[in-house]
Amino acid sequence: MIEHDCVPDTAPPPDDPAAAPALAPGADPAPAQPQEESLAFSFSGSGAEYFRIWIVNLLLTVATLGIYSAWAKTRRLQYFYRNTHLAGASFDFRGDPKAILRGRILAVLLVAAYQYAFGFSARAGVITVALLVAAMPFLIRTALRFRLANTWYRGLPFGFAGSITGAYRVYLLPMLMFILPGALAALAEKTPMLGLAALLYLCWPLMHGAMKRYQHANLRYGDQRASFELTSADLAAPYLAAVLAGFVAIVAYGIAMYVGFSQRKADSSDIASGVVVIAGTMLLYLVFLVCGLFITVRMNNMAWSDTGFPGVRIASAMRLRTWLRLQAVNVVLTILTLGLFRPFAAVRSWRYRLDHARVEAAEGFESATGVAHQRSVTAAGDGSAEFLGFDLSW
Protein backbone atom coordinates (compact mmCIF):
# COMPACT_ATOMS: atom_id res chain seq x y z
CA MET A 1 0.00 0.00 0.00
CA ILE A 2 1.37 3.39 -1.06
CA GLU A 3 0.86 6.29 1.30
CA HIS A 4 -0.14 9.69 -0.12
CA ASP A 5 2.66 11.65 1.56
CA CYS A 6 5.54 9.55 0.31
CA VAL A 7 8.09 11.24 -1.99
CA PRO A 8 10.04 9.30 -4.61
CA ASP A 9 13.80 9.27 -4.25
CA THR A 10 14.36 10.54 -7.79
CA ALA A 11 12.15 13.41 -9.04
CA PRO A 12 11.66 13.74 -12.81
CA PRO A 13 13.34 16.74 -14.44
CA PRO A 14 11.25 19.92 -14.69
CA ASP A 15 10.90 19.65 -18.47
CA ASP A 16 9.74 16.06 -18.36
CA PRO A 17 6.17 15.86 -19.67
CA ALA A 18 5.43 13.26 -17.04
CA ALA A 19 6.14 15.82 -14.35
CA ALA A 20 3.48 18.22 -15.58
CA PRO A 21 0.22 18.04 -13.65
CA ALA A 22 -2.66 16.57 -15.57
CA LEU A 23 -5.38 19.01 -16.69
CA ALA A 24 -8.99 18.34 -15.91
CA PRO A 25 -11.09 17.40 -18.93
CA GLY A 26 -12.16 20.53 -20.81
CA ALA A 27 -9.84 22.85 -18.82
CA ASP A 28 -7.83 25.49 -20.73
CA PRO A 29 -4.07 25.61 -20.21
CA ALA A 30 -2.82 28.48 -18.06
CA PRO A 31 -1.86 31.50 -20.19
CA ALA A 32 1.84 32.16 -20.54
CA GLN A 33 3.08 35.03 -18.44
CA PRO A 34 4.42 37.97 -20.52
CA GLN A 35 8.16 38.34 -20.40
CA GLU A 36 9.97 41.56 -19.56
CA GLU A 37 11.54 43.02 -22.69
CA SER A 38 14.32 45.50 -23.30
CA LEU A 39 14.27 46.67 -26.90
CA ALA A 40 16.92 48.64 -28.74
CA PHE A 41 16.40 51.19 -31.50
CA SER A 42 18.12 50.70 -34.84
CA PHE A 43 18.84 52.98 -37.77
CA SER A 44 19.05 51.62 -41.31
CA GLY A 45 20.15 54.84 -43.03
CA SER A 46 23.65 55.90 -44.00
CA GLY A 47 25.57 59.13 -44.42
CA ALA A 48 26.12 58.55 -48.15
CA GLU A 49 22.42 57.94 -48.71
CA TYR A 50 21.37 61.01 -46.75
CA PHE A 51 24.03 63.09 -48.51
CA ARG A 52 22.14 62.69 -51.80
CA ILE A 53 18.94 63.93 -50.17
CA TRP A 54 20.75 66.77 -48.41
CA ILE A 55 22.54 68.10 -51.49
CA VAL A 56 19.32 68.13 -53.55
CA ASN A 57 17.50 69.87 -50.70
CA LEU A 58 20.26 72.47 -50.46
CA LEU A 59 20.35 73.21 -54.19
CA LEU A 60 16.57 73.49 -54.50
CA THR A 61 16.36 75.68 -51.39
CA VAL A 62 18.93 78.08 -52.84
CA ALA A 63 17.28 78.03 -56.28
CA THR A 64 13.86 78.88 -54.79
CA LEU A 65 15.21 81.54 -52.40
CA GLY A 66 14.35 79.42 -49.37
CA ILE A 67 10.80 78.41 -50.32
CA TYR A 68 11.75 74.76 -50.85
CA SER A 69 13.21 74.59 -47.31
CA ALA A 70 9.81 73.46 -45.99
CA TRP A 71 9.78 70.48 -48.37
CA ALA A 72 13.44 69.87 -47.55
CA LYS A 73 12.63 69.62 -43.87
CA THR A 74 9.80 67.18 -44.56
CA ARG A 75 12.09 64.97 -46.64
CA ARG A 76 14.76 65.11 -43.92
CA LEU A 77 12.38 64.13 -41.14
CA GLN A 78 10.82 61.38 -43.24
CA TYR A 79 14.25 59.93 -44.01
CA PHE A 80 15.37 59.84 -40.39
CA TYR A 81 12.03 58.66 -38.99
CA ARG A 82 11.38 55.99 -41.62
CA ASN A 83 14.86 54.55 -41.09
CA THR A 84 14.41 54.42 -37.30
CA HIS A 85 13.14 51.04 -36.19
CA LEU A 86 11.81 49.67 -32.91
CA ALA A 87 10.39 46.17 -32.40
CA GLY A 88 10.23 45.53 -36.14
CA ALA A 89 8.33 48.72 -37.01
CA SER A 90 9.52 52.10 -38.21
CA PHE A 91 8.44 55.63 -37.36
CA ASP A 92 7.02 58.08 -39.90
CA PHE A 93 6.51 61.81 -40.37
CA ARG A 94 3.37 62.92 -42.24
CA GLY A 95 3.54 66.68 -41.91
CA ASP A 96 2.33 68.92 -44.73
CA PRO A 97 5.20 71.00 -46.19
CA LYS A 98 2.79 73.85 -46.88
CA ALA A 99 2.05 74.05 -43.16
CA ILE A 100 5.78 74.22 -42.43
CA LEU A 101 6.15 76.96 -45.06
CA ARG A 102 3.39 79.00 -43.39
CA GLY A 103 5.21 78.69 -40.08
CA ARG A 104 8.49 79.83 -41.60
CA ILE A 105 6.90 82.82 -43.30
CA LEU A 106 5.35 83.76 -39.97
CA ALA A 107 8.71 83.34 -38.20
CA VAL A 108 10.45 85.59 -40.76
CA LEU A 109 7.75 88.24 -40.37
CA LEU A 110 8.06 88.15 -36.57
CA VAL A 111 11.85 88.47 -36.68
CA ALA A 112 11.66 91.31 -39.22
CA ALA A 113 9.07 93.13 -37.13
CA TYR A 114 11.26 92.82 -34.04
CA GLN A 115 14.37 94.01 -35.88
CA TYR A 116 12.88 97.05 -37.62
CA ALA A 117 9.91 98.18 -35.49
CA PHE A 118 12.00 100.57 -33.37
CA GLY A 119 13.29 102.15 -36.57
CA PHE A 120 9.82 103.53 -37.22
CA SER A 121 9.05 104.75 -33.72
CA ALA A 122 9.39 103.81 -30.07
CA ARG A 123 5.65 103.20 -29.83
CA ALA A 124 5.70 100.82 -32.82
CA GLY A 125 8.62 98.98 -31.24
CA VAL A 126 6.92 98.60 -27.86
CA ILE A 127 3.68 97.38 -29.45
CA THR A 128 5.58 94.90 -31.63
CA VAL A 129 7.56 93.53 -28.69
CA ALA A 130 4.41 93.20 -26.57
CA LEU A 131 2.60 91.32 -29.34
CA LEU A 132 5.62 89.10 -29.94
CA VAL A 133 6.00 88.17 -26.28
CA ALA A 134 2.26 87.53 -25.98
CA ALA A 135 2.09 85.37 -29.11
CA MET A 136 5.23 83.23 -28.82
CA PRO A 137 4.11 80.79 -26.07
CA PHE A 138 0.94 80.02 -28.04
CA LEU A 139 2.93 79.58 -31.26
CA ILE A 140 5.50 77.30 -29.60
CA ARG A 141 2.72 75.11 -28.21
CA THR A 142 1.12 74.95 -31.65
CA ALA A 143 4.42 73.93 -33.22
CA LEU A 144 4.87 71.13 -30.65
CA ARG A 145 1.38 69.85 -31.38
CA PHE A 146 2.03 69.94 -35.13
CA ARG A 147 5.30 68.01 -34.93
CA LEU A 148 4.01 65.28 -32.63
CA ALA A 149 0.60 64.91 -34.28
CA ASN A 150 2.42 64.17 -37.54
CA THR A 151 4.82 61.62 -36.01
CA TRP A 152 3.45 58.09 -36.31
CA TYR A 153 4.40 54.63 -35.09
CA ARG A 154 2.51 51.41 -35.78
CA GLY A 155 -0.47 53.22 -37.23
CA LEU A 156 -0.94 55.59 -34.29
CA PRO A 157 0.12 59.23 -34.01
CA PHE A 158 1.92 60.79 -31.10
CA GLY A 159 0.46 63.94 -29.63
CA PHE A 160 0.97 66.80 -27.25
CA ALA A 161 -1.46 67.53 -24.41
CA GLY A 162 0.13 70.67 -22.96
CA SER A 163 -2.35 73.42 -22.14
CA ILE A 164 -2.18 77.02 -23.32
CA THR A 165 -1.96 78.14 -19.68
CA GLY A 166 1.00 75.83 -19.17
CA ALA A 167 2.69 77.19 -22.30
CA TYR A 168 2.46 80.76 -21.02
CA ARG A 169 3.67 79.72 -17.58
CA VAL A 170 6.71 78.00 -19.08
CA TYR A 171 7.64 80.13 -22.10
CA LEU A 172 6.65 83.67 -21.16
CA LEU A 173 9.66 84.35 -18.93
CA PRO A 174 12.22 82.96 -21.44
CA MET A 175 10.67 85.15 -24.14
CA LEU A 176 11.08 88.17 -21.89
CA MET A 177 14.66 87.14 -21.16
CA PHE A 178 15.61 87.07 -24.84
CA ILE A 179 13.56 90.02 -26.10
CA LEU A 180 13.47 92.52 -23.24
CA PRO A 181 17.19 93.49 -23.11
CA GLY A 182 17.27 94.31 -26.81
CA ALA A 183 14.04 96.28 -26.59
CA LEU A 184 15.24 98.30 -23.59
CA ALA A 185 18.56 98.98 -25.31
CA ALA A 186 16.68 100.29 -28.36
CA LEU A 187 14.57 102.59 -26.19
CA ALA A 188 17.47 104.01 -24.20
CA GLU A 189 21.18 103.35 -24.34
CA LYS A 190 21.60 103.50 -20.57
CA THR A 191 18.79 102.47 -18.29
CA PRO A 192 18.76 100.67 -14.91
CA MET A 193 16.05 98.38 -16.27
CA LEU A 194 18.58 96.90 -18.68
CA GLY A 195 20.60 95.51 -15.78
CA LEU A 196 17.47 94.17 -14.11
CA ALA A 197 16.43 92.47 -17.34
CA ALA A 198 19.86 90.83 -17.55
CA LEU A 199 19.24 89.26 -14.13
CA LEU A 200 16.65 87.04 -15.80
CA TYR A 201 19.55 85.01 -17.19
CA LEU A 202 20.24 83.77 -13.66
CA CYS A 203 16.88 82.00 -13.80
CA TRP A 204 17.69 80.20 -17.07
CA PRO A 205 18.44 76.77 -15.50
CA LEU A 206 14.97 76.65 -13.91
CA MET A 207 13.41 77.97 -17.12
CA HIS A 208 15.15 75.26 -19.15
CA GLY A 209 14.05 72.60 -16.68
CA ALA A 210 10.46 73.84 -16.81
CA MET A 211 10.46 73.70 -20.61
CA LYS A 212 11.81 70.15 -20.58
CA ARG A 213 9.16 69.09 -18.10
CA TYR A 214 6.38 70.74 -20.09
CA GLN A 215 7.49 68.94 -23.25
CA HIS A 216 7.98 65.46 -21.78
CA ALA A 217 5.12 65.37 -19.28
CA ASN A 218 2.57 66.17 -21.99
CA LEU A 219 3.60 63.60 -24.59
CA ARG A 220 0.95 61.24 -25.91
CA TYR A 221 0.95 58.05 -27.92
CA GLY A 222 -2.50 57.41 -29.28
CA ASP A 223 -4.80 57.91 -26.31
CA GLN A 224 -2.07 57.12 -23.76
CA ARG A 225 -0.44 59.99 -21.88
CA ALA A 226 3.17 59.90 -20.75
CA SER A 227 4.19 59.77 -17.11
CA PHE A 228 6.88 62.13 -15.88
CA GLU A 229 7.87 62.75 -12.26
CA LEU A 230 10.96 64.97 -12.37
CA THR A 231 10.52 68.57 -11.29
CA SER A 232 11.97 71.66 -12.96
CA ALA A 233 14.55 71.86 -10.17
CA ASP A 234 15.59 68.24 -10.76
CA LEU A 235 16.15 68.93 -14.45
CA ALA A 236 18.08 72.11 -13.68
CA ALA A 237 20.53 70.25 -11.42
CA PRO A 238 23.15 69.67 -14.18
CA TYR A 239 23.60 73.42 -14.42
CA LEU A 240 24.94 73.47 -10.85
CA ALA A 241 27.88 71.22 -11.71
CA ALA A 242 28.50 73.17 -14.92
CA VAL A 243 28.44 76.51 -13.11
CA LEU A 244 30.92 75.25 -10.50
CA ALA A 245 33.25 73.98 -13.21
CA GLY A 246 32.92 77.27 -15.08
CA PHE A 247 33.69 79.26 -11.94
CA VAL A 248 36.83 77.22 -11.28
CA ALA A 249 37.87 77.71 -14.92
CA ILE A 250 37.39 81.48 -14.72
CA VAL A 251 39.44 81.69 -11.52
CA ALA A 252 42.21 79.60 -13.10
CA TYR A 253 42.08 81.79 -16.20
CA GLY A 254 42.41 84.94 -14.08
CA ILE A 255 45.41 83.51 -12.27
CA ALA A 256 47.01 82.50 -15.58
CA MET A 257 46.47 85.98 -17.01
CA TYR A 258 47.98 87.59 -13.90
CA VAL A 259 51.03 85.34 -14.08
CA GLY A 260 51.38 85.94 -17.79
CA PHE A 261 51.31 89.71 -17.58
CA SER A 262 53.58 89.67 -14.53
CA GLN A 263 56.07 87.62 -16.51
CA ARG A 264 55.81 90.13 -19.32
CA LYS A 265 56.70 93.04 -17.01
CA ALA A 266 59.61 91.13 -15.51
CA ASP A 267 61.14 89.75 -18.70
CA SER A 268 59.69 92.12 -21.29
CA SER A 269 58.73 89.00 -23.27
CA ASP A 270 55.70 89.60 -25.44
CA ILE A 271 55.92 86.09 -26.88
CA ALA A 272 55.69 84.32 -23.52
CA SER A 273 52.77 86.41 -22.31
CA GLY A 274 51.03 86.02 -25.67
CA VAL A 275 51.32 82.26 -25.50
CA VAL A 276 49.86 82.26 -22.00
CA VAL A 277 46.93 84.44 -23.04
CA ILE A 278 46.13 82.38 -26.14
CA ALA A 279 46.48 79.03 -24.35
CA GLY A 280 44.43 80.23 -21.37
CA THR A 281 41.67 81.58 -23.61
CA MET A 282 41.48 78.36 -25.61
CA LEU A 283 41.33 76.23 -22.46
CA LEU A 284 38.61 78.45 -21.00
CA TYR A 285 36.56 78.13 -24.19
CA LEU A 286 37.07 74.36 -24.13
CA VAL A 287 35.83 74.15 -20.54
CA PHE A 288 32.71 76.15 -21.41
CA LEU A 289 32.13 73.92 -24.45
CA VAL A 290 32.43 70.76 -22.36
CA CYS A 291 30.09 72.23 -19.73
CA GLY A 292 27.50 72.93 -22.42
CA LEU A 293 27.75 69.39 -23.77
CA PHE A 294 27.56 68.01 -20.22
CA ILE A 295 24.28 69.86 -19.67
CA THR A 296 22.91 68.57 -22.97
CA VAL A 297 23.85 64.95 -22.26
CA ARG A 298 22.76 64.96 -18.63
CA MET A 299 19.41 66.67 -19.22
CA ASN A 300 18.69 64.41 -22.20
CA ASN A 301 19.36 61.29 -20.12
CA MET A 302 17.32 62.53 -17.18
CA ALA A 303 14.34 63.67 -19.25
CA TRP A 304 14.02 60.59 -21.45
CA SER A 305 14.80 58.10 -18.68
CA ASP A 306 11.92 59.53 -16.64
CA THR A 307 9.50 59.44 -19.59
CA GLY A 308 7.24 56.44 -19.84
CA PHE A 309 3.87 55.23 -21.06
CA PRO A 310 1.64 52.58 -19.45
CA GLY A 311 3.77 49.44 -19.30
CA VAL A 312 6.68 51.05 -21.15
CA ARG A 313 9.71 52.96 -19.90
CA ILE A 314 12.37 54.75 -21.96
CA ALA A 315 16.02 54.64 -20.91
CA SER A 316 18.73 56.95 -22.25
CA ALA A 317 22.41 56.47 -21.38
CA MET A 318 24.44 58.92 -23.46
CA ARG A 319 28.01 59.42 -22.23
CA LEU A 320 29.77 62.77 -22.16
CA ARG A 321 33.17 61.46 -23.27
CA THR A 322 31.92 59.61 -26.34
CA TRP A 323 29.44 62.36 -27.25
CA LEU A 324 32.23 64.95 -26.99
CA ARG A 325 34.52 62.86 -29.17
CA LEU A 326 31.76 62.36 -31.74
CA GLN A 327 30.95 66.08 -31.94
CA ALA A 328 34.64 67.03 -32.11
CA VAL A 329 35.17 64.73 -35.10
CA ASN A 330 32.00 66.05 -36.72
CA VAL A 331 33.10 69.68 -36.36
CA VAL A 332 36.64 69.04 -37.62
CA LEU A 333 35.53 67.05 -40.66
CA THR A 334 32.77 69.54 -41.45
CA ILE A 335 35.32 72.38 -41.45
CA LEU A 336 37.87 70.42 -43.51
CA THR A 337 35.24 69.50 -46.13
CA LEU A 338 33.80 73.04 -46.26
CA GLY A 339 30.45 71.82 -44.92
CA LEU A 340 30.05 68.73 -47.10
CA PHE A 341 30.43 66.40 -44.10
CA ARG A 342 27.37 67.91 -42.45
CA PRO A 343 24.86 65.21 -43.59
CA PHE A 344 27.27 62.50 -42.41
CA ALA A 345 27.55 64.30 -39.05
CA ALA A 346 23.76 64.41 -38.74
CA VAL A 347 23.50 60.66 -39.34
CA ARG A 348 26.32 59.93 -36.87
CA SER A 349 24.66 62.02 -34.15
CA TRP A 350 21.22 60.50 -34.77
CA ARG A 351 22.59 56.95 -34.69
CA TYR A 352 24.53 57.68 -31.49
CA ARG A 353 21.38 58.86 -29.71
CA LEU A 354 19.49 55.77 -30.83
CA ASP A 355 22.32 53.42 -29.87
CA HIS A 356 22.22 54.79 -26.32
CA ALA A 357 18.46 54.57 -25.86
CA ARG A 358 16.28 51.57 -25.06
CA VAL A 359 12.62 50.84 -24.44
CA GLU A 360 11.81 48.56 -21.52
CA ALA A 361 8.44 46.84 -21.11
CA ALA A 362 7.87 45.01 -17.82
CA GLU A 363 5.06 42.82 -19.20
CA GLY A 364 6.08 42.64 -22.83
CA PHE A 365 6.19 45.35 -25.49
CA GLU A 366 3.31 43.99 -27.57
CA SER A 367 1.09 43.78 -24.51
CA ALA A 368 1.94 47.34 -23.46
CA THR A 369 1.50 49.00 -26.86
CA GLY A 370 -1.64 47.01 -27.63
CA VAL A 371 -3.68 49.09 -25.17
CA ALA A 372 -3.10 52.32 -27.10
CA HIS A 373 -5.83 53.41 -29.49
CA GLN A 374 -6.50 56.26 -31.87
CA ARG A 375 -7.75 59.43 -30.17
CA SER A 376 -11.01 60.84 -31.39
CA VAL A 377 -11.17 64.51 -32.41
CA THR A 378 -13.38 65.26 -29.42
CA ALA A 379 -11.06 63.51 -26.99
CA ALA A 380 -8.01 65.17 -28.47
CA GLY A 381 -9.61 68.55 -27.99
CA ASP A 382 -8.02 70.13 -31.04
CA GLY A 383 -9.70 69.70 -34.42
CA SER A 384 -9.23 72.10 -37.28
CA ALA A 385 -10.51 75.19 -35.46
CA GLU A 386 -7.96 75.10 -32.63
CA PHE A 387 -5.12 73.17 -34.27
CA LEU A 388 -3.72 75.75 -36.69
CA GLY A 389 -1.11 73.42 -38.10
CA PHE A 390 2.26 75.02 -38.69
CA ASP A 391 5.81 74.54 -37.60
CA LEU A 392 8.11 77.40 -36.53
CA SER A 393 11.28 75.35 -36.23
CA TRP A 394 14.00 75.14 -38.87
C-alpha positions in Angstrom: 0.0 0.0 0.0 1.4 3.4 -1.1 0.9 6.3 1.3 -0.1 9.7 -0.1 2.7 11.6 1.6 5.5 9.5 0.3 8.1 11.2 -2.0 10.0 9.3 -4.6 13.8 9.3 -4.2 14.4 10.5 -7.8 12.1 13.4 -9.0 11.7 13.7 -12.8 13.3 16.7 -14.4 11.3 19.9 -14.7 10.9 19.7 -18.5 9.7 16.1 -18.4 6.2 15.9 -19.7 5.4 13.3 -17.0 6.1 15.8 -14.3 3.5 18.2 -15.6 0.2 18.0 -13.7 -2.7 16.6 -15.6 -5.4 19.0 -16.7 -9.0 18.3 -15.9 -11.1 17.4 -18.9 -12.2 20.5 -20.8 -9.8 22.8 -18.8 -7.8 25.5 -20.7 -4.1 25.6 -20.2 -2.8 28.5 -18.1 -1.9 31.5 -20.2 1.8 32.2 -20.5 3.1 35.0 -18.4 4.4 38.0 -20.5 8.2 38.3 -20.4 10.0 41.6 -19.6 11.5 43.0 -22.7 14.3 45.5 -23.3 14.3 46.7 -26.9 16.9 48.6 -28.7 16.4 51.2 -31.5 18.1 50.7 -34.8 18.8 53.0 -37.8 19.1 51.6 -41.3 20.2 54.8 -43.0 23.6 55.9 -44.0 25.6 59.1 -44.4 26.1 58.6 -48.2 22.4 57.9 -48.7 21.4 61.0 -46.8 24.0 63.1 -48.5 22.1 62.7 -51.8 18.9 63.9 -50.2 20.7 66.8 -48.4 22.5 68.1 -51.5 19.3 68.1 -53.5 17.5 69.9 -50.7 20.3 72.5 -50.5 20.3 73.2 -54.2 16.6 73.5 -54.5 16.4 75.7 -51.4 18.9 78.1 -52.8 17.3 78.0 -56.3 13.9 78.9 -54.8 15.2 81.5 -52.4 14.3 79.4 -49.4 10.8 78.4 -50.3 11.8 74.8 -50.8 13.2 74.6 -47.3 9.8 73.5 -46.0 9.8 70.5 -48.4 13.4 69.9 -47.6 12.6 69.6 -43.9 9.8 67.2 -44.6 12.1 65.0 -46.6 14.8 65.1 -43.9 12.4 64.1 -41.1 10.8 61.4 -43.2 14.3 59.9 -44.0 15.4 59.8 -40.4 12.0 58.7 -39.0 11.4 56.0 -41.6 14.9 54.5 -41.1 14.4 54.4 -37.3 13.1 51.0 -36.2 11.8 49.7 -32.9 10.4 46.2 -32.4 10.2 45.5 -36.1 8.3 48.7 -37.0 9.5 52.1 -38.2 8.4 55.6 -37.4 7.0 58.1 -39.9 6.5 61.8 -40.4 3.4 62.9 -42.2 3.5 66.7 -41.9 2.3 68.9 -44.7 5.2 71.0 -46.2 2.8 73.9 -46.9 2.0 74.1 -43.2 5.8 74.2 -42.4 6.2 77.0 -45.1 3.4 79.0 -43.4 5.2 78.7 -40.1 8.5 79.8 -41.6 6.9 82.8 -43.3 5.3 83.8 -40.0 8.7 83.3 -38.2 10.4 85.6 -40.8 7.8 88.2 -40.4 8.1 88.2 -36.6 11.8 88.5 -36.7 11.7 91.3 -39.2 9.1 93.1 -37.1 11.3 92.8 -34.0 14.4 94.0 -35.9 12.9 97.1 -37.6 9.9 98.2 -35.5 12.0 100.6 -33.4 13.3 102.1 -36.6 9.8 103.5 -37.2 9.0 104.7 -33.7 9.4 103.8 -30.1 5.7 103.2 -29.8 5.7 100.8 -32.8 8.6 99.0 -31.2 6.9 98.6 -27.9 3.7 97.4 -29.5 5.6 94.9 -31.6 7.6 93.5 -28.7 4.4 93.2 -26.6 2.6 91.3 -29.3 5.6 89.1 -29.9 6.0 88.2 -26.3 2.3 87.5 -26.0 2.1 85.4 -29.1 5.2 83.2 -28.8 4.1 80.8 -26.1 0.9 80.0 -28.0 2.9 79.6 -31.3 5.5 77.3 -29.6 2.7 75.1 -28.2 1.1 74.9 -31.7 4.4 73.9 -33.2 4.9 71.1 -30.7 1.4 69.9 -31.4 2.0 69.9 -35.1 5.3 68.0 -34.9 4.0 65.3 -32.6 0.6 64.9 -34.3 2.4 64.2 -37.5 4.8 61.6 -36.0 3.4 58.1 -36.3 4.4 54.6 -35.1 2.5 51.4 -35.8 -0.5 53.2 -37.2 -0.9 55.6 -34.3 0.1 59.2 -34.0 1.9 60.8 -31.1 0.5 63.9 -29.6 1.0 66.8 -27.2 -1.5 67.5 -24.4 0.1 70.7 -23.0 -2.3 73.4 -22.1 -2.2 77.0 -23.3 -2.0 78.1 -19.7 1.0 75.8 -19.2 2.7 77.2 -22.3 2.5 80.8 -21.0 3.7 79.7 -17.6 6.7 78.0 -19.1 7.6 80.1 -22.1 6.6 83.7 -21.2 9.7 84.3 -18.9 12.2 83.0 -21.4 10.7 85.2 -24.1 11.1 88.2 -21.9 14.7 87.1 -21.2 15.6 87.1 -24.8 13.6 90.0 -26.1 13.5 92.5 -23.2 17.2 93.5 -23.1 17.3 94.3 -26.8 14.0 96.3 -26.6 15.2 98.3 -23.6 18.6 99.0 -25.3 16.7 100.3 -28.4 14.6 102.6 -26.2 17.5 104.0 -24.2 21.2 103.4 -24.3 21.6 103.5 -20.6 18.8 102.5 -18.3 18.8 100.7 -14.9 16.1 98.4 -16.3 18.6 96.9 -18.7 20.6 95.5 -15.8 17.5 94.2 -14.1 16.4 92.5 -17.3 19.9 90.8 -17.6 19.2 89.3 -14.1 16.6 87.0 -15.8 19.6 85.0 -17.2 20.2 83.8 -13.7 16.9 82.0 -13.8 17.7 80.2 -17.1 18.4 76.8 -15.5 15.0 76.6 -13.9 13.4 78.0 -17.1 15.1 75.3 -19.1 14.1 72.6 -16.7 10.5 73.8 -16.8 10.5 73.7 -20.6 11.8 70.1 -20.6 9.2 69.1 -18.1 6.4 70.7 -20.1 7.5 68.9 -23.2 8.0 65.5 -21.8 5.1 65.4 -19.3 2.6 66.2 -22.0 3.6 63.6 -24.6 0.9 61.2 -25.9 1.0 58.1 -27.9 -2.5 57.4 -29.3 -4.8 57.9 -26.3 -2.1 57.1 -23.8 -0.4 60.0 -21.9 3.2 59.9 -20.8 4.2 59.8 -17.1 6.9 62.1 -15.9 7.9 62.7 -12.3 11.0 65.0 -12.4 10.5 68.6 -11.3 12.0 71.7 -13.0 14.5 71.9 -10.2 15.6 68.2 -10.8 16.1 68.9 -14.5 18.1 72.1 -13.7 20.5 70.3 -11.4 23.2 69.7 -14.2 23.6 73.4 -14.4 24.9 73.5 -10.9 27.9 71.2 -11.7 28.5 73.2 -14.9 28.4 76.5 -13.1 30.9 75.3 -10.5 33.2 74.0 -13.2 32.9 77.3 -15.1 33.7 79.3 -11.9 36.8 77.2 -11.3 37.9 77.7 -14.9 37.4 81.5 -14.7 39.4 81.7 -11.5 42.2 79.6 -13.1 42.1 81.8 -16.2 42.4 84.9 -14.1 45.4 83.5 -12.3 47.0 82.5 -15.6 46.5 86.0 -17.0 48.0 87.6 -13.9 51.0 85.3 -14.1 51.4 85.9 -17.8 51.3 89.7 -17.6 53.6 89.7 -14.5 56.1 87.6 -16.5 55.8 90.1 -19.3 56.7 93.0 -17.0 59.6 91.1 -15.5 61.1 89.7 -18.7 59.7 92.1 -21.3 58.7 89.0 -23.3 55.7 89.6 -25.4 55.9 86.1 -26.9 55.7 84.3 -23.5 52.8 86.4 -22.3 51.0 86.0 -25.7 51.3 82.3 -25.5 49.9 82.3 -22.0 46.9 84.4 -23.0 46.1 82.4 -26.1 46.5 79.0 -24.3 44.4 80.2 -21.4 41.7 81.6 -23.6 41.5 78.4 -25.6 41.3 76.2 -22.5 38.6 78.5 -21.0 36.6 78.1 -24.2 37.1 74.4 -24.1 35.8 74.2 -20.5 32.7 76.1 -21.4 32.1 73.9 -24.4 32.4 70.8 -22.4 30.1 72.2 -19.7 27.5 72.9 -22.4 27.7 69.4 -23.8 27.6 68.0 -20.2 24.3 69.9 -19.7 22.9 68.6 -23.0 23.8 64.9 -22.3 22.8 65.0 -18.6 19.4 66.7 -19.2 18.7 64.4 -22.2 19.4 61.3 -20.1 17.3 62.5 -17.2 14.3 63.7 -19.2 14.0 60.6 -21.4 14.8 58.1 -18.7 11.9 59.5 -16.6 9.5 59.4 -19.6 7.2 56.4 -19.8 3.9 55.2 -21.1 1.6 52.6 -19.4 3.8 49.4 -19.3 6.7 51.0 -21.1 9.7 53.0 -19.9 12.4 54.7 -22.0 16.0 54.6 -20.9 18.7 57.0 -22.2 22.4 56.5 -21.4 24.4 58.9 -23.5 28.0 59.4 -22.2 29.8 62.8 -22.2 33.2 61.5 -23.3 31.9 59.6 -26.3 29.4 62.4 -27.2 32.2 65.0 -27.0 34.5 62.9 -29.2 31.8 62.4 -31.7 30.9 66.1 -31.9 34.6 67.0 -32.1 35.2 64.7 -35.1 32.0 66.1 -36.7 33.1 69.7 -36.4 36.6 69.0 -37.6 35.5 67.1 -40.7 32.8 69.5 -41.5 35.3 72.4 -41.4 37.9 70.4 -43.5 35.2 69.5 -46.1 33.8 73.0 -46.3 30.5 71.8 -44.9 30.0 68.7 -47.1 30.4 66.4 -44.1 27.4 67.9 -42.4 24.9 65.2 -43.6 27.3 62.5 -42.4 27.6 64.3 -39.0 23.8 64.4 -38.7 23.5 60.7 -39.3 26.3 59.9 -36.9 24.7 62.0 -34.1 21.2 60.5 -34.8 22.6 57.0 -34.7 24.5 57.7 -31.5 21.4 58.9 -29.7 19.5 55.8 -30.8 22.3 53.4 -29.9 22.2 54.8 -26.3 18.5 54.6 -25.9 16.3 51.6 -25.1 12.6 50.8 -24.4 11.8 48.6 -21.5 8.4 46.8 -21.1 7.9 45.0 -17.8 5.1 42.8 -19.2 6.1 42.6 -22.8 6.2 45.3 -25.5 3.3 44.0 -27.6 1.1 43.8 -24.5 1.9 47.3 -23.5 1.5 49.0 -26.9 -1.6 47.0 -27.6 -3.7 49.1 -25.2 -3.1 52.3 -27.1 -5.8 53.4 -29.5 -6.5 56.3 -31.9 -7.8 59.4 -30.2 -11.0 60.8 -31.4 -11.2 64.5 -32.4 -13.4 65.3 -29.4 -11.1 63.5 -27.0 -8.0 65.2 -28.5 -9.6 68.6 -28.0 -8.0 70.1 -31.0 -9.7 69.7 -34.4 -9.2 72.1 -37.3 -10.5 75.2 -35.5 -8.0 75.1 -32.6 -5.1 73.2 -34.3 -3.7 75.8 -36.7 -1.1 73.4 -38.1 2.3 75.0 -38.7 5.8 74.5 -37.6 8.1 77.4 -36.5 11.3 75.3 -36.2 14.0 75.1 -38.9 
